[in-house]
Amino acid sequence: MVEKITSLQNPRVKQLVRLRERRERDTSGLFLIEGYREVRRALEKNIKLQDLYFCADWFLGENERTLMDQAVAAGAQLTELSKEAFAKVSYRDRPDGLLAVAPQWKRALEELTLSTAPLLLVVESIEKPGNLGTILRSADAAGAEAVIVCDAVTDIFNPNVVRSSTGVLFSVPIVIADSATVHAWLQERGVQIVATTPATPLLYTQADLRGPLAIVMGSEQYGLSEFWLKHSNALVRIPMAGQADSLNVAMATIITLFEAVRQRTT
């Protein structure tokens, strides 16, 4: 029989609320996955769900119930929440009645398996979870073999990273490491490093983005650090015709990644 929780003071409800905070995620080693699409993609990529919570007051169709059965078959504990309890733990404006808890994981640079001419994305000190999630989604769409997060400000298990990545977090290999370690690792493997900055004459369309390549993007507020500006093989910029001197980092990432895709497929 499936347990139903109605009390907002229930310890499990309180922990779900605390998991919105990085301190609780770091301490417990757990994170939240909310939404049908995100939970489905987690299961597709064999992410082990510890718990799956559902709310019968939201519409749960055949697809959702099938997904719930799959989660239970994979070892998740199924628990029902009342509408009030689910509203308290949900971090979405429009919840769809599914929320999972899963253990975090870590991947080392040495665990990445690269092709002979990999396309890699390196991001430094990204501050906004929504941007990081969109960057992961863009990397997946461009066929990047991995995303390497340097000097992380936002943790990759932030609920808004999961949401804005639409679950791509589970399919793109992600590594967190410091910049110096990543640079040395790229050099050892003969990967060309192309960094983006507005302070260079070379347009991103003029650079050779074929072959083993790592595109490096900087933080929203400060751009790339001096380390990457000094230790990259090439610096490129996106031309800006208006008053703005730069684009949102997620948008700039999309533009640069797909120029690399264009060059590598023509």
N, C-alpha and C positions, 0 to 999 in steps of 0.2 A: 504493500500500500504506500502511495506517495504522500509524504508529509506536506502539510500546508501550514505556512507561517502567516499569521495575520498581525502580530504585535510589532509595532515599530521599535520596540525596545529589545527585541530578540537579539541575542549576541551575534548571530549570523548576519542579520540585517545590518547591525552596526559595523561588522567587519567589511561588508560590501561597500558601505559608505566610506570607510577609511581607506579602502583600496583606490579611491580616486587620488589619494595623496602619495607622492613619491616615497615618503618615509615609510609608510606601511607596505608599499610594494617592495621596497628594498629589504625591509625587515623580514617579511613573510616569503619573499621569492615568488609571489603570485601576482596575477594581473587580471583585468576584466576584459571580456569580449562581449560586446552587446550587439544584437541584431542578427536577423536570419542569415543574411549574406556572409557576414563576418564569421559566425559560428560554422556555417557550412564550409567555408574555405579553410577554417582551422581543421575541421575533421578531414577534409580532402587531403590536407598535407600532414595528416597523422599527428597533429598537435593533441596531446593527451589532456582532455578536460577533466578537472577534478570535480566540478559541480556544474549543473545546468539548472537554472531557475526559469520558471515560466509563469505567466499570468493568464488565466483562462478568460479574464474580462477583456483582454485584447483579442483581436481576431487571430485565431490559430487554425489555419486551414490544413489540408492534407499534407502539403509540403512541410509545414512546420512540425506536424506530428510525426512524420517520417523521419525528420531530422532529429527529433527528440529520441525516437527509438534507436537511431544510429548512435547517438551520443551515449545512451545507456548501454548499448551493446559493446561500446568501446571502453566502458568502465566509469562513466560519469554518474554521479549521484543526482537523481532528479528530485527537485523540490518545487512545490507550487507556492507562489506568493500571492497575497491578496492585492487588489488594485492599489490600495494605499501603500502597502509595503513595497510593491514594485516601483511605484512612483517615487518613493524615497530613495531607492538604490539606483534608479536609472539616471544616466547622465545625458540623455537625449531629450530634445524638445518633443519629439514624437516617437515614443518607444513602441516597439512592435511585440513586446511580451516575451523576449528571449534574452537571457543574460548568463554568460558562462564565466567560470573562474578556471584559470589554467596556470601551471607553473612556468616561470620564465626559463629561458635557456641562454647559453653563451656559446659563441663560436669564435675560434681563434683564426688569425690570418692563415696559419699553416693548414687549417682544415679546408680552405677553399680549393676547389678543383677548377683550374683555368684551362681554356682552350688555347690554341697557338696564337690567336690574336684576340684576346679578351677586350671587351668594353666594360670598364669599371667606372663607378661614380664614387668620388670622395667628397664628403661634405664636412665642413668645419664649424663647430660651435653654433649649430642651428638652434635658434631660441624658441620658435613658435611650433607647438605640436602639429597644428594644421599644415604648416609648410613642410614639416618633416614627413608627414603622412602623404601629402601630395607628391613630394619628391620620390618616395618609395613607389607610389603608383606609376609615376612617369618612368622610373627606371625599369619597372616591370614591362611597361608598354614598349620601351625602346629595346628590350632584350638585353639589358645590362646583366652581366654575370654575377655581380655583387655590388652592394652599397657598403662603403666603409665610412663609419661615423667617427670623426676625429674630435677629441676634446669635447665630448658630449655635454651640452647644456640641458637639453630636454631628453629624458630617457625614452627609449624606443617603445616602452610598454605603457606609456601615457595613454589613457583611454581615447584621447582625441587623435593620437597617432594611429591607433587601431581603426578608429572611425574614418578618418580622412584617407587612410590608405585602402579603405574598403576591403580589408583583410589580406591585402597584398603583402603585408608584414610577414605572413606565413609562407610565402612562396619565393621571395627574393632573399638570397643569403645575405645576412647583415653581420658585420663585424664592428666592434667598438674598440678603438685603440688610440694611442697618442700619435701626434703628427710625425714625430721623428721616427718612430717604429714603422709607421706606414710608409714613409718615404724610403727608408732603407729596404723594406720588403719589395716595393715596386722596382727600385733600382736593381736589386738582385735578379729580378725576373725580366729585366729589359723592357719594362713598360714605360712608354712615353707619358710624361706628365704635362697636361695642358691646364693652366689655371686661368680663371676668368677674373677680369678687373677692368674698370673703365679707363684706367691710366696706362693705356698702351695703344700704339697705332695699328696693330694687327687685328683685322676683323676675324671673327670666328669662322666665317666662310672661306677665308684665305689660308687658314691653317690646315695642314694635312692631319686629318683625324682618322686615318686608316691605320691598320696594324695594331699591336698591343697598346692600349690607350687607357689612361685614367684622367677623367675630367674632374677638376677640383672646383668646388663652389664654396663661397664664404658665408659668413653670418649675415643676417638681415641688417644689423645696425652698423657693423664695422667692416664688412667685406672680408677678404682673406688676410690672414696674418702675414707679417714680413717673412716668416719662415717659408711659406708656400710661394710667395712672390719671388723669393731668392732661389728656391730649390726646384723650380719647375723648368721643363724644357722649353716651354713657350707660354706667353701670356696673350690672351685674346680678349676682345671686347665685342659686345653687341652694340651696333650703332644706335644712337638716340637722337632723333630729329626734333623732339619737342623740348619742353622746359625741364622735364624730369631727367636726372642724370643716371638713373638706374632703374631696373625692373625688380619686382618682387622676386625673391630668390627661387621660389618654386617655378615661376614662369620662365626665368632665365635658364633654369636647369632644363626645362622642356625644350626650349629653343636650341640650346647647345647640344643636348643629347640627340635630337632628331636631325641636326646637321651632320653629326657623326654617322647616324644611321643612313642618311642620304648618300654620303660619300662612300660608305662601306658596301652599299648595295647597287651602285651604278658603275 
